[in-house]
Amino acid sequence: MLDVLTFFQTGGILFIFKILLLALIFVYAIFTFIVLNRVRALNRTIFLAAAHASATLQILTIISFLLAVSLFIITLVIV
């Protein structure tokens, strides 16, 4: 019982929180990569009336993916 108390007092819970945060950001980066692939497949399958709408959607998903990856890298550096 004493070992559990010292674990939480010495920063063990902070370490668990950091690992959980890294895991969640990693899952979010994977999710945005899947969305990026789905948008690319959708753009090849469906032709939108306005050609710039398809390009805009593609650019927004690329920006979202790059932000997710950069957030993960920054979190790795900080943690």
LOTORKE-482487 format. One record per residue: residue number from 1; residue in three letters; x, y, z of N, C-alpha, C, O, CB in turn. Coordinates in nm, 2 decimals. Glycine has a CB too. Example, Ala and Ser with C-alpha at 12.3 -4.5 7.8 and 13.67 -1.06 7.14 Angstrom:
2
<pt pos="1" code="ala" n_u="1.32" n_v="-0.57" n_w="0.78" ca_u="1.23" ca_v="-0.45" ca_w="0.78" c_u="1.32" c_v="-0.33" c_w="0.78" o_u="1.42" o_v="-0.33" o_w="0.85" cb_u="1.13" cb_v="-0.45" cb_w="0.90"/>
<pt pos="2" code="ser" n_u="1.28" n_v="-0.22" n_w="0.71" ca_u="1.37" ca_v="-0.11" ca_w="0.71" c_u="1.29" c_v="0.00" c_w="0.79" o_u="1.34" o_v="0.11" o_w="0.80" cb_u="1.41" cb_v="-0.06" cb_w="0.57"/>
//
This chain:
79
<pt pos="1" code="met" n_u="0.08" n_v="-0.12" n_w="0.00" ca_u="0.00" ca_v="0.00" ca_w="0.00" c_u="0.09" c_v="0.13" c_w="0.00" o_u="0.05" o_v="0.22" o_w="-0.06" cb_u="-0.09" cb_v="0.00" cb_w="0.12"/>
<pt pos="2" code="leu" n_u="0.20" n_v="0.12" n_w="0.07" ca_u="0.29" ca_v="0.24" ca_w="0.08" c_u="0.35" c_v="0.26" c_w="-0.06" o_u="0.38" o_v="0.38" o_w="-0.09" cb_u="0.39" cb_v="0.21" cb_w="0.18"/>
<pt pos="3" code="asp" n_u="0.38" n_v="0.16" n_w="-0.14" ca_u="0.44" ca_v="0.18" ca_w="-0.27" c_u="0.34" c_v="0.25" c_w="-0.36" o_u="0.39" o_v="0.34" o_w="-0.44" cb_u="0.47" cb_v="0.04" cb_w="-0.33"/>
<pt pos="4" code="val" n_u="0.22" n_v="0.23" n_w="-0.35" ca_u="0.12" ca_v="0.30" ca_w="-0.44" c_u="0.11" c_v="0.44" c_w="-0.40" o_u="0.11" o_v="0.53" o_w="-0.49" cb_u="-0.02" cb_v="0.23" cb_w="-0.42"/>
<pt pos="5" code="leu" n_u="0.12" n_v="0.48" n_w="-0.28" ca_u="0.11" ca_v="0.62" ca_w="-0.23" c_u="0.24" c_v="0.69" c_w="-0.28" o_u="0.23" o_v="0.81" o_w="-0.32" cb_u="0.10" cb_v="0.63" cb_w="-0.08"/>
<pt pos="6" code="thr" n_u="0.35" n_v="0.63" n_w="-0.27" ca_u="0.48" ca_v="0.70" ca_w="-0.31" c_u="0.48" c_v="0.71" c_w="-0.46" o_u="0.54" o_v="0.81" o_w="-0.51" cb_u="0.60" cb_v="0.62" cb_w="-0.26"/>
<pt pos="7" code="phe" n_u="0.42" n_v="0.62" n_w="-0.53" ca_u="0.41" ca_v="0.63" ca_w="-0.68" c_u="0.34" c_v="0.75" c_w="-0.72" o_u="0.38" o_v="0.82" o_w="-0.81" cb_u="0.35" cb_v="0.50" cb_w="-0.74"/>
<pt pos="8" code="phe" n_u="0.23" n_v="0.78" n_w="-0.66" ca_u="0.15" ca_v="0.89" ca_w="-0.69" c_u="0.21" c_v="1.02" c_w="-0.64" o_u="0.18" o_v="1.13" o_w="-0.70" cb_u="0.01" cb_v="0.88" cb_w="-0.64"/>
<pt pos="9" code="gln" n_u="0.29" n_v="1.02" n_w="-0.54" ca_u="0.35" ca_v="1.14" ca_w="-0.48" c_u="0.47" c_v="1.18" c_w="-0.56" o_u="0.51" o_v="1.29" o_w="-0.55" cb_u="0.37" cb_v="1.12" cb_w="-0.34"/>
<pt pos="10" code="thr" n_u="0.54" n_v="1.08" n_w="-0.62" ca_u="0.67" ca_v="1.11" ca_w="-0.69" c_u="0.65" c_v="1.15" c_w="-0.83" o_u="0.75" o_v="1.16" o_w="-0.90" cb_u="0.76" cb_v="1.00" cb_w="-0.67"/>
<pt pos="11" code="gly" n_u="0.53" n_v="1.18" n_w="-0.88" ca_u="0.51" ca_v="1.22" ca_w="-1.02" c_u="0.47" c_v="1.11" c_w="-1.11" o_u="0.48" o_v="1.12" o_w="-1.23" cb_u="0.64" cb_v="1.28" cb_w="-1.07"/>
<pt pos="12" code="gly" n_u="0.44" n_v="0.99" n_w="-1.05" ca_u="0.40" ca_v="0.88" ca_w="-1.14" c_u="0.27" c_v="0.91" c_w="-1.21" o_u="0.25" o_v="0.87" o_w="-1.33" cb_u="0.38" cb_v="0.76" cb_w="-1.05"/>
<pt pos="13" code="ile" n_u="0.18" n_v="0.98" n_w="-1.15" ca_u="0.05" ca_v="1.01" ca_w="-1.22" c_u="0.08" c_v="1.11" c_w="-1.33" o_u="0.01" o_v="1.11" o_w="-1.43" cb_u="-0.05" cb_v="1.07" cb_w="-1.12"/>
<pt pos="14" code="leu" n_u="0.18" n_v="1.20" n_w="-1.32" ca_u="0.21" ca_v="1.29" ca_w="-1.42" c_u="0.27" c_v="1.22" c_w="-1.54" o_u="0.24" o_v="1.25" o_w="-1.66" cb_u="0.31" cb_v="1.40" cb_w="-1.37"/>
<pt pos="15" code="phe" n_u="0.35" n_v="1.12" n_w="-1.52" ca_u="0.41" ca_v="1.03" ca_w="-1.62" c_u="0.30" c_v="0.96" c_w="-1.70" o_u="0.30" o_v="0.95" o_w="-1.82" cb_u="0.51" cb_v="0.93" cb_w="-1.56"/>
<pt pos="16" code="ile" n_u="0.20" n_v="0.90" n_w="-1.62" ca_u="0.09" ca_v="0.83" ca_w="-1.69" c_u="0.01" c_v="0.93" c_w="-1.77" o_u="-0.03" o_v="0.90" o_w="-1.88" cb_u="0.00" cb_v="0.77" cb_w="-1.58"/>
<pt pos="17" code="phe" n_u="-0.01" n_v="1.05" n_w="-1.72" ca_u="-0.09" ca_v="1.15" ca_w="-1.80" c_u="-0.01" c_v="1.19" c_w="-1.93" o_u="-0.08" o_v="1.21" o_w="-2.03" cb_u="-0.11" cb_v="1.28" cb_w="-1.71"/>
<pt pos="18" code="lys" n_u="0.12" n_v="1.20" n_w="-1.92" ca_u="0.20" ca_v="1.24" ca_w="-2.04" c_u="0.19" c_v="1.12" c_w="-2.15" o_u="0.17" o_v="1.15" o_w="-2.26" cb_u="0.34" cb_v="1.26" cb_w="-2.01"/>
<pt pos="19" code="ile" n_u="0.20" n_v="1.00" n_w="-2.10" ca_u="0.19" ca_v="0.89" ca_w="-2.19" c_u="0.05" c_v="0.88" c_w="-2.26" o_u="0.04" o_v="0.85" o_w="-2.38" cb_u="0.23" cb_v="0.75" cb_w="-2.12"/>
<pt pos="20" code="leu" n_u="-0.05" n_v="0.90" n_w="-2.18" ca_u="-0.19" ca_v="0.90" ca_w="-2.23" c_u="-0.21" c_v="1.01" c_w="-2.33" o_u="-0.27" o_v="0.99" o_w="-2.43" cb_u="-0.29" cb_v="0.91" cb_w="-2.11"/>
<pt pos="21" code="leu" n_u="-0.15" n_v="1.13" n_w="-2.30" ca_u="-0.17" ca_v="1.24" ca_w="-2.39" c_u="-0.10" c_v="1.21" c_w="-2.53" o_u="-0.15" o_v="1.24" o_w="-2.63" cb_u="-0.11" cb_v="1.37" cb_w="-2.33"/>
<pt pos="22" code="leu" n_u="0.02" n_v="1.15" n_w="-2.52" ca_u="0.09" ca_v="1.12" ca_w="-2.64" c_u="0.01" c_v="1.01" c_w="-2.72" o_u="0.01" o_v="1.02" o_w="-2.85" cb_u="0.23" cb_v="1.06" cb_w="-2.61"/>
<pt pos="23" code="ala" n_u="-0.04" n_v="0.92" n_w="-2.66" ca_u="-0.12" ca_v="0.81" ca_w="-2.73" c_u="-0.24" c_v="0.87" c_w="-2.79" o_u="-0.28" o_v="0.84" o_w="-2.91" cb_u="-0.16" cb_v="0.70" cb_w="-2.63"/>
<pt pos="24" code="leu" n_u="-0.31" n_v="0.97" n_w="-2.73" ca_u="-0.43" ca_v="1.03" ca_w="-2.78" c_u="-0.40" c_v="1.11" c_w="-2.91" o_u="-0.47" o_v="1.11" o_w="-3.00" cb_u="-0.50" cb_v="1.11" cb_w="-2.68"/>
<pt pos="25" code="ile" n_u="-0.29" n_v="1.19" n_w="-2.90" ca_u="-0.25" ca_v="1.27" ca_w="-3.01" c_u="-0.20" c_v="1.18" c_w="-3.13" o_u="-0.23" o_v="1.22" o_w="-3.24" cb_u="-0.13" cb_v="1.37" cb_w="-2.97"/>
<pt pos="26" code="phe" n_u="-0.14" n_v="1.07" n_w="-3.10" ca_u="-0.10" ca_v="0.98" ca_w="-3.20" c_u="-0.22" c_v="0.92" c_w="-3.27" o_u="-0.22" o_v="0.91" o_w="-3.40" cb_u="-0.01" cb_v="0.87" cb_w="-3.15"/>
<pt pos="27" code="val" n_u="-0.32" n_v="0.88" n_w="-3.20" ca_u="-0.45" ca_v="0.83" ca_w="-3.26" c_u="-0.51" c_v="0.94" c_w="-3.34" o_u="-0.57" o_v="0.91" o_w="-3.45" cb_u="-0.54" cb_v="0.78" cb_w="-3.15"/>
<pt pos="28" code="tyr" n_u="-0.51" n_v="1.06" n_w="-3.30" ca_u="-0.57" ca_v="1.17" ca_w="-3.37" c_u="-0.49" c_v="1.19" c_w="-3.51" o_u="-0.55" o_v="1.22" o_w="-3.61" cb_u="-0.57" cb_v="1.30" cb_w="-3.29"/>
<pt pos="29" code="ala" n_u="-0.36" n_v="1.18" n_w="-3.50" ca_u="-0.28" ca_v="1.19" ca_w="-3.63" c_u="-0.31" c_v="1.08" c_w="-3.72" o_u="-0.32" o_v="1.10" o_w="-3.84" cb_u="-0.13" cb_v="1.19" cb_w="-3.59"/>
<pt pos="30" code="ile" n_u="-0.33" n_v="0.96" n_w="-3.67" ca_u="-0.37" ca_v="0.85" ca_w="-3.76" c_u="-0.51" c_v="0.87" c_w="-3.82" o_u="-0.53" o_v="0.85" o_w="-3.94" cb_u="-0.37" cb_v="0.71" cb_w="-3.68"/>
<pt pos="31" code="phe" n_u="-0.60" n_v="0.93" n_w="-3.74" ca_u="-0.74" ca_v="0.96" ca_w="-3.79" c_u="-0.73" c_v="1.06" c_w="-3.90" o_u="-0.80" o_v="1.05" o_w="-4.00" cb_u="-0.82" cb_v="1.01" cb_w="-3.67"/>
<pt pos="32" code="thr" n_u="-0.65" n_v="1.17" n_w="-3.88" ca_u="-0.65" ca_v="1.27" ca_w="-3.99" c_u="-0.58" c_v="1.21" c_w="-4.11" o_u="-0.61" o_v="1.25" o_w="-4.23" cb_u="-0.57" cb_v="1.39" cb_w="-3.94"/>
<pt pos="33" code="phe" n_u="-0.49" n_v="1.12" n_w="-4.10" ca_u="-0.43" ca_v="1.05" ca_w="-4.22" c_u="-0.54" c_v="0.97" c_w="-4.29" o_u="-0.54" o_v="0.97" o_w="-4.41" cb_u="-0.31" cb_v="0.96" cb_w="-4.18"/>
<pt pos="34" code="ile" n_u="-0.62" n_v="0.90" n_w="-4.22" ca_u="-0.73" ca_v="0.82" ca_w="-4.28" c_u="-0.83" c_v="0.92" c_w="-4.35" o_u="-0.87" o_v="0.89" o_w="-4.46" cb_u="-0.81" cb_v="0.74" cb_w="-4.17"/>
<pt pos="35" code="val" n_u="-0.86" n_v="1.03" n_w="-4.29" ca_u="-0.95" ca_v="1.13" ca_w="-4.35" c_u="-0.88" c_v="1.18" c_w="-4.48" o_u="-0.95" o_v="1.20" o_w="-4.58" cb_u="-0.98" cb_v="1.25" cb_w="-4.25"/>
<pt pos="36" code="leu" n_u="-0.76" n_v="1.21" n_w="-4.48" ca_u="-0.68" ca_v="1.25" ca_w="-4.59" c_u="-0.69" c_v="1.15" c_w="-4.71" o_u="-0.72" o_v="1.19" o_w="-4.82" cb_u="-0.54" cb_v="1.28" cb_w="-4.56"/>
<pt pos="37" code="asn" n_u="-0.68" n_v="1.03" n_w="-4.68" ca_u="-0.69" ca_v="0.92" ca_w="-4.78" c_u="-0.83" c_v="0.91" c_w="-4.83" o_u="-0.85" o_v="0.89" o_w="-4.95" cb_u="-0.64" cb_v="0.79" cb_w="-4.73"/>
<pt pos="38" code="arg" n_u="-0.93" n_v="0.92" n_w="-4.75" ca_u="-1.07" ca_v="0.92" ca_w="-4.79" c_u="-1.11" c_v="1.03" c_w="-4.88" o_u="-1.18" o_v="1.02" o_w="-4.98" cb_u="-1.16" cb_v="0.91" cb_w="-4.67"/>
<pt pos="39" code="val" n_u="-1.06" n_v="1.15" n_w="-4.85" ca_u="-1.08" ca_v="1.27" ca_w="-4.93" c_u="-1.02" c_v="1.25" c_w="-5.07" o_u="-1.08" o_v="1.29" o_w="-5.17" cb_u="-1.03" cb_v="1.40" cb_w="-4.86"/>
<pt pos="40" code="arg" n_u="-0.90" n_v="1.20" n_w="-5.07" ca_u="-0.83" ca_v="1.18" ca_w="-5.20" c_u="-0.91" c_v="1.08" c_w="-5.29" o_u="-0.93" o_v="1.10" o_w="-5.41" cb_u="-0.69" cb_v="1.13" cb_w="-5.18"/>
<pt pos="41" code="ala" n_u="-0.96" n_v="0.97" n_w="-5.22" ca_u="-1.04" ca_v="0.87" ca_w="-5.29" c_u="-1.17" c_v="0.93" c_w="-5.34" o_u="-1.22" o_v="0.90" o_w="-5.45" cb_u="-1.07" cb_v="0.75" cb_w="-5.21"/>
<pt pos="42" code="leu" n_u="-1.23" n_v="1.01" n_w="-5.26" ca_u="-1.36" ca_v="1.08" ca_w="-5.29" c_u="-1.34" c_v="1.17" c_w="-5.41" o_u="-1.42" o_v="1.18" o_w="-5.50" cb_u="-1.42" cb_v="1.15" cb_w="-5.17"/>
<pt pos="43" code="asn" n_u="-1.23" n_v="1.25" n_w="-5.41" ca_u="-1.20" ca_v="1.34" ca_w="-5.52" c_u="-1.18" c_v="1.27" c_w="-5.65" o_u="-1.21" o_v="1.32" o_w="-5.76" cb_u="-1.08" cb_v="1.43" cb_w="-5.49"/>
<pt pos="44" code="arg" n_u="-1.13" n_v="1.15" n_w="-5.65" ca_u="-1.11" ca_v="1.07" ca_w="-5.77" c_u="-1.24" c_v="1.01" c_w="-5.82" o_u="-1.26" o_v="0.99" o_w="-5.94" cb_u="-1.01" cb_v="0.96" cb_w="-5.75"/>
<pt pos="45" code="thr" n_u="-1.33" n_v="0.98" n_w="-5.73" ca_u="-1.46" ca_v="0.92" ca_w="-5.76" c_u="-1.56" c_v="1.02" c_w="-5.80" o_u="-1.63" o_v="1.00" o_w="-5.91" cb_u="-1.51" cb_v="0.83" cb_w="-5.64"/>
<pt pos="46" code="ile" n_u="-1.58" n_v="1.12" n_w="-5.73" ca_u="-1.69" ca_v="1.22" ca_w="-5.75" c_u="-1.62" c_v="1.35" c_w="-5.80" o_u="-1.53" o_v="1.40" o_w="-5.74" cb_u="-1.77" cb_v="1.24" cb_w="-5.62"/>
<pt pos="47" code="phe" n_u="-1.67" n_v="1.40" n_w="-5.91" ca_u="-1.63" ca_v="1.52" ca_w="-5.97" c_u="-1.72" c_v="1.63" c_w="-5.92" o_u="-1.84" o_v="1.63" o_w="-5.96" cb_u="-1.62" cb_v="1.52" cb_w="-6.12"/>
<pt pos="48" code="leu" n_u="-1.67" n_v="1.73" n_w="-5.84" ca_u="-1.75" ca_v="1.84" ca_w="-5.79" c_u="-1.78" c_v="1.94" c_w="-5.91" o_u="-1.69" o_v="1.95" o_w="-6.00" cb_u="-1.69" cb_v="1.90" cb_w="-5.67"/>
<pt pos="49" code="ala" n_u="-1.89" n_v="2.01" n_w="-5.90" ca_u="-1.92" ca_v="2.10" ca_w="-6.00" c_u="-1.82" c_v="2.21" c_w="-6.02" o_u="-1.77" o_v="2.25" o_w="-6.13" cb_u="-2.06" cb_v="2.17" cb_w="-5.98"/>
<pt pos="50" code="ala" n_u="-1.78" n_v="2.27" n_w="-5.90" ca_u="-1.67" ca_v="2.37" ca_w="-5.91" c_u="-1.54" c_v="2.30" c_w="-5.88" o_u="-1.52" o_v="2.23" o_w="-5.78" cb_u="-1.70" cb_v="2.48" cb_w="-5.80"/>
<pt pos="51" code="ala" n_u="-1.45" n_v="2.31" n_w="-5.97" ca_u="-1.32" ca_v="2.24" ca_w="-5.96" c_u="-1.24" c_v="2.29" c_w="-5.84" o_u="-1.16" o_v="2.22" o_w="-5.78" cb_u="-1.24" cb_v="2.26" cb_w="-6.09"/>
<pt pos="52" code="his" n_u="-1.25" n_v="2.42" n_w="-5.81" ca_u="-1.17" ca_v="2.47" ca_w="-5.70" c_u="-1.23" c_v="2.42" c_w="-5.56" o_u="-1.15" o_v="2.43" o_w="-5.46" cb_u="-1.18" cb_v="2.62" cb_w="-5.70"/>
<pt pos="53" code="ala" n_u="-1.35" n_v="2.37" n_w="-5.56" ca_u="-1.40" ca_v="2.32" ca_w="-5.43" c_u="-1.33" c_v="2.19" c_w="-5.39" o_u="-1.30" o_v="2.17" o_w="-5.28" cb_u="-1.56" cb_v="2.29" cb_w="-5.44"/>
<pt pos="54" code="ser" n_u="-1.30" n_v="2.11" n_w="-5.49" ca_u="-1.23" ca_v="1.99" ca_w="-5.47" c_u="-1.09" c_v="2.02" c_w="-5.42" o_u="-1.04" o_v="1.95" o_w="-5.33" cb_u="-1.23" cb_v="1.90" cb_w="-5.59"/>
<pt pos="55" code="ala" n_u="-1.02" n_v="2.11" n_w="-5.48" ca_u="-0.89" ca_v="2.15" ca_w="-5.44" c_u="-0.89" c_v="2.21" c_w="-5.30" o_u="-0.79" o_v="2.19" o_w="-5.22" cb_u="-0.83" cb_v="2.25" cb_w="-5.54"/>
<pt pos="56" code="thr" n_u="-0.99" n_v="2.29" n_w="-5.27" ca_u="-1.00" ca_v="2.35" ca_w="-5.14" c_u="-1.01" c_v="2.25" c_w="-5.03" o_u="-0.95" o_v="2.25" o_w="-4.93" cb_u="-1.11" cb_v="2.45" cb_w="-5.13"/>
<pt pos="57" code="leu" n_u="-1.10" n_v="2.15" n_w="-5.06" ca_u="-1.11" ca_v="2.04" ca_w="-4.96" c_u="-0.99" c_v="1.96" c_w="-4.94" o_u="-0.95" o_v="1.92" o_w="-4.83" cb_u="-1.23" cb_v="1.95" cb_w="-5.01"/>
<pt pos="58" code="gln" n_u="-0.92" n_v="1.94" n_w="-5.05" ca_u="-0.79" ca_v="1.87" ca_w="-5.04" c_u="-0.68" c_v="1.95" c_w="-4.96" o_u="-0.61" o_v="1.89" o_w="-4.88" cb_u="-0.74" cb_v="1.84" cb_w="-5.19"/>
<pt pos="59" code="ile" n_u="-0.68" n_v="2.08" n_w="-4.98" ca_u="-0.58" ca_v="2.16" ca_w="-4.91" c_u="-0.62" c_v="2.16" c_w="-4.76" o_u="-0.53" o_v="2.16" o_w="-4.68" cb_u="-0.58" cb_v="2.30" cb_w="-4.97"/>
<pt pos="60" code="leu" n_u="-0.74" n_v="2.17" n_w="-4.73" ca_u="-0.79" ca_v="2.17" ca_w="-4.59" c_u="-0.75" c_v="2.04" c_w="-4.52" o_u="-0.71" o_v="2.05" o_w="-4.40" cb_u="-0.93" cb_v="2.20" cb_w="-4.58"/>
<pt pos="61" code="thr" n_u="-0.77" n_v="1.93" n_w="-4.58" ca_u="-0.73" ca_v="1.81" ca_w="-4.52" c_u="-0.58" c_v="1.79" c_w="-4.51" o_u="-0.53" o_v="1.73" o_w="-4.41" cb_u="-0.79" cb_v="1.69" cb_w="-4.60"/>
<pt pos="62" code="ile" n_u="-0.50" n_v="1.84" n_w="-4.60" ca_u="-0.36" ca_v="1.83" ca_w="-4.59" c_u="-0.31" c_v="1.92" c_w="-4.47" o_u="-0.22" o_v="1.88" o_w="-4.40" cb_u="-0.29" cb_v="1.88" cb_w="-4.72"/>
<pt pos="63" code="ile" n_u="-0.37" n_v="2.04" n_w="-4.46" ca_u="-0.33" ca_v="2.13" ca_w="-4.35" c_u="-0.37" c_v="2.06" c_w="-4.22" o_u="-0.29" o_v="2.07" o_w="-4.12" cb_u="-0.41" cb_v="2.27" cb_w="-4.36"/>
<pt pos="64" code="ser" n_u="-0.48" n_v="2.00" n_w="-4.21" ca_u="-0.53" ca_v="1.93" ca_w="-4.09" c_u="-0.43" c_v="1.82" c_w="-4.05" o_u="-0.39" o_v="1.80" o_w="-3.94" cb_u="-0.67" cb_v="1.88" cb_w="-4.10"/>
<pt pos="65" code="phe" n_u="-0.39" n_v="1.74" n_w="-4.15" ca_u="-0.29" ca_v="1.64" ca_w="-4.13" c_u="-0.16" c_v="1.69" c_w="-4.08" o_u="-0.10" o_v="1.64" o_w="-3.99" cb_u="-0.28" cb_v="1.55" cb_w="-4.25"/>
<pt pos="66" code="leu" n_u="-0.11" n_v="1.79" n_w="-4.15" ca_u="0.02" ca_v="1.85" ca_w="-4.11" c_u="0.02" c_v="1.91" c_w="-3.97" o_u="0.11" o_v="1.90" o_w="-3.89" cb_u="0.06" cb_v="1.96" cb_w="-4.21"/>
<pt pos="67" code="leu" n_u="-0.10" n_v="1.97" n_w="-3.93" ca_u="-0.11" ca_v="2.03" ca_w="-3.79" c_u="-0.11" c_v="1.91" c_w="-3.69" o_u="-0.05" o_v="1.93" o_w="-3.58" cb_u="-0.24" cb_v="2.11" cb_w="-3.78"/>
<pt pos="68" code="ala" n_u="-0.18" n_v="1.80" n_w="-3.72" ca_u="-0.18" ca_v="1.69" ca_w="-3.63" c_u="-0.04" c_v="1.63" c_w="-3.61" o_u="0.00" o_v="1.60" o_w="-3.50" cb_u="-0.28" cb_v="1.58" cb_w="-3.68"/>
<pt pos="69" code="val" n_u="0.03" n_v="1.61" n_w="-3.72" ca_u="0.17" ca_v="1.56" ca_w="-3.71" c_u="0.26" c_v="1.65" c_w="-3.63" o_u="0.34" o_v="1.61" o_w="-3.55" cb_u="0.22" cb_v="1.53" cb_w="-3.85"/>
<pt pos="70" code="ser" n_u="0.25" n_v="1.78" n_w="-3.66" ca_u="0.33" ca_v="1.88" ca_w="-3.59" c_u="0.30" c_v="1.88" c_w="-3.45" o_u="0.39" o_v="1.90" o_w="-3.36" cb_u="0.32" cb_v="2.02" cb_w="-3.66"/>
<pt pos="71" code="leu" n_u="0.17" n_v="1.87" n_w="-3.41" ca_u="0.13" ca_v="1.87" ca_w="-3.27" c_u="0.19" c_v="1.75" c_w="-3.20" o_u="0.24" o_v="1.76" o_w="-3.09" cb_u="-0.02" cb_v="1.87" cb_w="-3.26"/>
<pt pos="72" code="phe" n_u="0.19" n_v="1.63" n_w="-3.27" ca_u="0.25" ca_v="1.51" ca_w="-3.21" c_u="0.40" c_v="1.53" c_w="-3.19" o_u="0.46" o_v="1.49" o_w="-3.08" cb_u="0.23" cb_v="1.39" cb_w="-3.30"/>
<pt pos="73" code="ile" n_u="0.47" n_v="1.59" n_w="-3.29" ca_u="0.62" ca_v="1.61" ca_w="-3.28" c_u="0.65" c_v="1.71" c_w="-3.17" o_u="0.74" o_v="1.69" o_w="-3.09" cb_u="0.67" cb_v="1.66" cb_w="-3.41"/>
<pt pos="74" code="ile" n_u="0.57" n_v="1.82" n_w="-3.16" ca_u="0.60" ca_v="1.92" ca_w="-3.05" c_u="0.57" c_v="1.86" c_w="-2.92" o_u="0.64" o_v="1.89" o_w="-2.82" cb_u="0.50" cb_v="2.04" cb_w="-3.08"/>
<pt pos="75" code="thr" n_u="0.47" n_v="1.77" n_w="-2.91" ca_u="0.44" ca_v="1.71" ca_w="-2.78" c_u="0.55" c_v="1.61" c_w="-2.74" o_u="0.59" o_v="1.60" o_w="-2.62" cb_u="0.31" cb_v="1.63" cb_w="-2.78"/>
<pt pos="76" code="leu" n_u="0.61" n_v="1.54" n_w="-2.84" ca_u="0.72" ca_v="1.46" ca_w="-2.81" c_u="0.84" c_v="1.54" c_w="-2.76" o_u="0.91" o_v="1.49" o_w="-2.66" cb_u="0.77" cb_v="1.38" cb_w="-2.93"/>
<pt pos="77" code="val" n_u="0.87" n_v="1.65" n_w="-2.81" ca_u="0.98" ca_v="1.73" ca_w="-2.77" c_u="0.96" c_v="1.79" c_w="-2.63" o_u="1.05" o_v="1.79" o_w="-2.55" cb_u="1.00" cb_v="1.85" cb_w="-2.87"/>
<pt pos="78" code="ile" n_u="0.83" n_v="1.84" n_w="-2.60" ca_u="0.80" ca_v="1.90" ca_w="-2.48" c_u="0.80" c_v="1.79" c_w="-2.36" o_u="0.86" o_v="1.82" o_w="-2.26" cb_u="0.67" cb_v="1.97" cb_w="-2.48"/>
<pt pos="79" code="val" n_u="0.74" n_v="1.68" n_w="-2.39" ca_u="0.72" ca_v="1.58" ca_w="-2.29" c_u="0.85" c_v="1.51" c_w="-2.27" o_u="0.86" o_v="1.42" o_w="-2.19" cb_u="0.61" cb_v="1.48" cb_w="-2.32"/>
//
